[in-house]
Amino acid sequence: MFGSVILEVVIGLIFIYLLLSLLATTVSELAMNLIYSRGKNLHLALQTMLDDEEDVLCKKFFDHPLIQKLKKKGDKGFPSYIRNEYFSKVLIELLFKDNDGQLENIEAAINDLPDGKTKEVLRTFARDARGNIETFKENIEKWYQEVMDQATGWYKVNVRKVLFVLGLIISIVFNADTIRMAEKISNDPEARQQIVAMAYEYMEKEEGLNSTTSNEPDSNLVQLRAKIYDLIDEEIETSTSVLGMGWNDAPRANIRFFSNLWPDTSWWSYVFYSLLGWIITAFAITLGAPFWFDLLKRVMSIRASGEKPADKK
């Protein structure tokens, strides 16, 4: 029985982390679309690749019709994704200009570029190709893929930073204190049964993580806002009432202007002891919804040998 209680506490916490992570991921996707989109990240990566003193090659690259057609209609920004073969095709075409397609002419076009690291890299690829245009193209595509892998790392780092800040804000707004939630699930059998039943119902409803969250770069802002409202109304609000999250039971921060300009000490004590729980929740949110979704499936498969909890009231 003791082991079953611990497992149910773990399931409850993982389920809450999953819901809050989904909310944070959706909000961060909305924020990243507004302030730091994948298109901007791609443009920054290609600027790094094609940089020169006059930024000529990079501008010509993004002005090419093939690249322009990759953008959504009416989008004045940059495409969010460019395939390897598209990159090499456009770049080589820019280097060929009006030449007859011989590698020697590409080398001449490279020499006409402004001095910079990009010029030296392309010269190296031309020398390694030894007159074979296909080898030159493969070298360019490998180079592009390596830079894109690094750009993905840059994007993920920025997303993690945003997720942690959002996670901390969400933890405070919903008063999602991991320590207090764990105590509530441990000491309240009815709450524990309800939250575990909600987790089972959620897992049965969702066929996979792709149906619950979307990381597609073309996510519409209206759709993202709708996901946020649905997630709060349908899942988080119910979980909040079950676990006693929120600020209804917290001490009131009454300001006494004449006798004491600071809030009651009971409120400060509550905030102080909640701070660690909020930070733990924020770090849990940065792990992302896919992590908690997979972990919830594994933990629930361990519990599957026992009795399935009753449906939530």
C-alpha positions as CSV (number, residue, x, y, z in Angstrom):
1,M,0.0,0.0,0.0
2,F,2.8,2.4,0.9
3,G,4.5,1.8,-2.4
4,S,1.1,2.4,-4.2
5,V,0.7,5.7,-2.5
6,I,4.2,6.9,-3.5
7,L,3.5,5.8,-7.1
8,E,0.2,7.7,-7.2
9,V,1.9,10.8,-5.8
10,V,4.5,10.5,-8.6
11,I,1.7,10.1,-11.2
12,G,-0.1,13.1,-9.9
13,L,2.9,15.4,-9.9
14,I,4.0,14.2,-13.4
15,F,0.5,14.9,-14.7
16,I,0.5,18.4,-13.3
17,Y,4.0,19.0,-14.7
18,L,2.7,17.8,-18.1
19,L,-0.3,20.1,-18.1
20,L,1.8,23.1,-17.0
21,S,4.5,22.2,-19.6
22,L,2.0,22.1,-22.3
23,L,0.7,25.5,-21.3
24,A,4.3,26.9,-21.1
25,T,5.2,25.4,-24.4
26,T,2.2,26.9,-26.2
27,V,2.7,30.3,-24.6
28,S,6.4,30.2,-25.5
29,E,5.5,29.2,-29.1
30,L,3.3,32.3,-29.2
31,A,6.0,34.5,-27.7
32,M,8.7,33.1,-30.0
33,N,6.5,33.7,-33.0
34,L,6.3,37.3,-32.0
35,I,9.8,38.1,-30.8
36,Y,12.2,35.3,-32.0
37,S,10.7,33.1,-34.7
38,R,12.3,30.2,-36.4
39,G,12.5,32.3,-39.5
40,K,14.6,34.9,-37.7
41,N,16.8,32.1,-36.3
42,L,17.3,30.7,-39.8
43,H,18.1,34.2,-41.1
44,L,20.7,34.7,-38.3
45,A,22.3,31.3,-39.1
46,L,22.5,32.1,-42.8
47,Q,23.9,35.5,-42.1
48,T,26.6,33.7,-40.1
49,M,27.3,31.4,-43.1
50,L,27.2,33.9,-45.9
51,D,28.5,36.9,-44.0
52,D,30.8,39.4,-45.8
53,E,31.5,43.0,-45.3
54,E,28.7,44.2,-47.6
55,D,26.2,41.3,-46.8
56,V,25.8,41.0,-50.6
57,L,25.5,37.2,-50.9
58,C,23.0,36.8,-48.0
59,K,20.7,39.5,-49.4
60,K,20.7,38.0,-52.9
61,F,20.1,34.5,-51.4
62,F,16.9,35.6,-49.6
63,D,15.8,37.7,-52.6
64,H,15.9,34.6,-54.8
65,P,12.4,33.6,-56.1
66,L,12.8,30.0,-54.9
67,I,13.4,31.2,-51.3
68,Q,10.7,33.8,-51.5
69,K,8.2,31.1,-52.5
70,L,9.0,29.2,-49.3
71,K,7.3,31.9,-47.2
72,K,3.7,32.0,-46.2
73,K,1.5,34.2,-48.4
74,G,1.6,37.7,-47.0
75,D,4.5,37.0,-44.7
76,K,7.1,39.8,-44.8
77,G,9.6,37.9,-42.7
78,F,11.8,34.9,-43.5
79,P,11.0,31.2,-44.3
80,S,11.2,29.0,-41.2
81,Y,12.9,26.1,-43.0
82,I,15.0,25.6,-46.2
83,R,15.9,22.1,-47.4
84,N,19.6,21.3,-48.0
85,E,19.2,20.9,-51.7
86,Y,17.4,24.2,-52.0
87,F,20.3,26.0,-50.2
88,S,22.9,24.5,-52.5
89,K,20.9,25.0,-55.7
90,V,20.3,28.7,-55.0
91,L,23.8,29.4,-53.8
92,I,25.4,27.7,-56.8
93,E,23.0,29.5,-59.1
94,L,24.1,32.8,-57.6
95,L,27.7,31.9,-58.1
96,F,27.2,30.7,-61.7
97,K,25.5,33.9,-62.7
98,D,25.7,33.9,-66.5
99,N,28.5,31.4,-66.8
100,D,28.2,28.1,-68.5
101,G,28.2,25.9,-65.4
102,Q,31.8,24.9,-65.1
103,L,33.5,24.7,-61.7
104,E,36.3,27.0,-63.0
105,N,33.7,29.7,-63.5
106,I,32.4,29.2,-60.0
107,E,35.9,29.7,-58.7
108,A,36.1,32.9,-60.6
109,A,32.7,34.0,-59.2
110,I,34.0,33.2,-55.7
111,N,37.0,35.4,-56.3
112,D,34.6,38.2,-57.1
113,L,33.0,38.0,-53.7
114,P,33.9,40.5,-51.0
115,D,36.8,39.3,-48.8
116,G,35.6,37.4,-45.8
117,K,35.4,34.0,-44.1
118,T,32.6,32.9,-46.5
119,K,34.8,33.5,-49.5
120,E,37.6,31.3,-48.0
121,V,35.2,28.5,-47.1
122,L,33.8,28.4,-50.6
123,R,37.3,28.4,-52.0
124,T,38.1,25.4,-49.8
125,F,35.1,23.5,-51.1
126,A,36.0,24.4,-54.7
127,R,39.5,23.1,-54.2
128,D,38.3,19.9,-52.5
129,A,35.9,19.3,-55.4
130,R,38.7,19.1,-58.0
131,G,36.5,20.1,-60.9
132,N,33.5,17.9,-59.8
133,I,30.4,20.1,-59.4
134,E,28.5,17.4,-57.6
135,T,31.2,17.1,-55.0
136,F,31.2,20.9,-54.6
137,K,27.4,20.7,-54.1
138,E,27.7,17.9,-51.5
139,N,30.2,19.9,-49.6
140,I,27.9,22.9,-49.5
141,E,25.0,20.8,-48.3
142,K,27.0,19.2,-45.5
143,W,28.2,22.7,-44.4
144,Y,24.6,23.9,-44.4
145,Q,23.4,20.9,-42.4
146,E,26.1,21.5,-39.7
147,V,25.2,25.1,-39.4
148,M,21.5,24.2,-39.2
149,D,22.3,21.7,-36.4
150,Q,24.0,24.6,-34.5
151,A,21.1,26.9,-35.2
152,T,18.7,24.4,-33.8
153,G,20.9,24.4,-30.6
154,W,20.7,28.2,-30.5
155,Y,16.9,28.1,-30.8
156,K,16.5,25.4,-28.1
157,V,18.7,27.4,-25.7
158,N,16.5,30.5,-26.3
159,V,13.4,28.3,-25.9
160,R,14.7,26.9,-22.6
161,K,15.3,30.4,-21.2
162,V,11.8,31.5,-22.2
163,L,10.4,28.3,-20.8
164,F,12.1,28.8,-17.4
165,V,10.8,32.4,-17.1
166,L,7.3,31.3,-18.2
167,G,7.5,28.3,-15.9
168,L,8.3,30.5,-12.9
169,I,5.5,32.9,-13.8
170,I,3.0,30.1,-14.3
171,S,4.1,28.5,-11.0
172,I,3.4,31.7,-9.2
173,V,0.2,32.6,-11.0
174,F,-1.3,29.1,-10.3
175,N,0.5,28.8,-7.0
176,A,1.9,25.5,-8.3
177,D,4.1,24.7,-5.3
178,T,5.6,21.2,-5.9
179,I,6.2,20.6,-2.2
180,R,2.6,21.7,-1.2
181,M,1.1,19.7,-4.0
182,A,3.0,16.5,-3.0
183,E,1.8,16.9,0.6
184,K,-1.8,17.4,-0.6
185,I,-1.7,14.2,-2.8
186,S,0.0,12.2,-0.1
187,N,-2.3,13.2,2.8
188,D,-5.6,13.4,0.9
189,P,-6.8,10.0,-0.5
190,E,-9.7,11.5,-2.3
191,A,-7.6,14.1,-4.1
192,R,-5.0,11.5,-4.9
193,Q,-7.7,9.2,-6.4
194,Q,-9.1,12.1,-8.4
195,I,-5.8,13.3,-9.9
196,V,-4.7,9.8,-10.8
197,A,-8.1,9.2,-12.5
198,M,-7.7,12.4,-14.4
199,A,-4.2,11.3,-15.6
200,Y,-5.7,8.0,-16.8
201,E,-8.5,9.7,-18.5
202,Y,-6.1,12.2,-20.2
203,M,-3.9,9.4,-21.4
204,E,-6.8,7.5,-22.9
205,K,-8.1,10.6,-24.6
206,E,-4.8,11.5,-26.2
207,E,-3.4,9.2,-28.8
208,G,0.0,10.9,-28.7
209,L,1.8,14.1,-27.8
210,N,1.4,15.4,-31.4
211,S,-2.3,15.7,-30.8
212,T,-1.9,17.8,-27.7
213,T,0.8,20.2,-28.7
214,S,2.2,21.6,-31.9
215,N,5.7,22.8,-32.4
216,E,5.1,23.4,-36.1
217,P,6.6,26.6,-37.3
218,D,3.4,27.5,-39.2
219,S,1.3,27.4,-36.0
220,N,-1.3,30.2,-36.3
221,L,-1.4,32.7,-33.5
222,V,-5.1,32.4,-33.2
223,Q,-4.8,28.6,-32.9
224,L,-2.1,29.0,-30.2
225,R,-4.3,31.4,-28.2
226,A,-7.2,28.9,-28.5
227,K,-5.0,26.1,-27.2
228,I,-4.0,28.2,-24.2
229,Y,-7.7,28.9,-23.3
230,D,-8.7,25.3,-23.8
231,L,-5.9,23.9,-21.8
232,I,-6.6,26.2,-18.8
233,D,-10.4,25.7,-19.0
234,E,-10.5,21.9,-19.5
235,E,-7.5,20.5,-17.6
236,I,-5.6,23.0,-15.4
237,E,-8.7,24.5,-13.7
238,T,-10.0,21.1,-12.7
239,S,-6.5,20.0,-11.4
240,T,-6.2,23.3,-9.5
241,S,-9.4,22.7,-7.6
242,V,-8.5,19.1,-6.8
243,L,-5.0,19.9,-5.5
244,G,-5.9,23.2,-3.8
245,M,-3.6,25.2,-6.1
246,G,-4.3,28.9,-6.6
247,W,-4.4,31.8,-4.1
248,N,-7.8,31.3,-2.4
249,D,-6.3,29.6,0.7
250,A,-3.2,31.9,0.9
251,P,-2.9,34.6,3.5
252,R,-4.1,38.0,2.3
253,A,-1.4,40.6,1.7
254,N,-3.1,43.4,3.6
255,I,-1.2,46.7,3.5
256,R,-1.6,48.9,6.7
257,F,-0.5,52.3,5.5
258,F,-0.4,54.0,8.9
259,S,0.9,51.3,11.3
260,N,3.0,49.2,8.9
261,L,3.8,49.7,5.3
262,W,4.7,46.1,4.7
263,P,2.2,43.2,4.2
264,D,1.5,40.8,7.0
265,T,4.4,38.6,8.1
266,S,2.1,35.5,7.5
267,W,1.9,36.4,3.8
268,W,5.7,36.9,3.5
269,S,6.2,33.5,5.3
270,Y,3.9,31.9,2.9
271,V,5.7,33.3,-0.1
272,F,9.1,32.4,1.4
273,Y,8.2,28.8,2.0
274,S,6.5,28.6,-1.5
275,L,9.5,29.9,-3.3
276,L,11.4,26.6,-3.4
277,G,8.3,24.7,-4.6
278,W,7.8,27.3,-7.4
279,I,11.4,27.0,-8.5
280,I,11.1,23.2,-8.6
281,T,8.0,23.4,-10.7
282,A,9.7,26.0,-13.1
283,F,12.6,23.6,-13.6
284,A,10.2,20.7,-14.2
285,I,8.4,22.8,-16.9
286,T,11.7,23.5,-18.7
287,L,12.1,19.7,-19.3
288,G,9.2,20.0,-21.7
289,A,5.9,18.3,-22.3
290,P,7.3,15.4,-24.4
291,F,9.5,14.4,-21.5
292,W,6.6,14.3,-19.0
293,F,4.3,12.7,-21.5
294,D,6.7,9.8,-22.0
295,L,7.5,9.5,-18.3
296,L,3.8,9.5,-17.4
297,K,3.2,6.6,-19.9
298,R,6.1,4.6,-18.3
299,V,5.0,5.2,-14.7
300,M,1.4,4.3,-15.5
301,S,2.5,1.1,-17.3
302,I,4.2,0.1,-14.0
303,R,1.0,0.8,-12.1
304,A,-1.1,-1.1,-14.7
305,S,-0.6,-4.3,-12.9
306,G,-2.7,-2.9,-10.0
307,E,-6.3,-1.8,-10.0
308,K,-7.3,1.1,-12.3
309,P,-8.6,4.1,-10.4
310,A,-12.2,5.0,-10.5
311,D,-13.4,7.8,-12.8
312,K,-13.1,11.2,-11.3
313,K,-16.2,12.7,-9.8
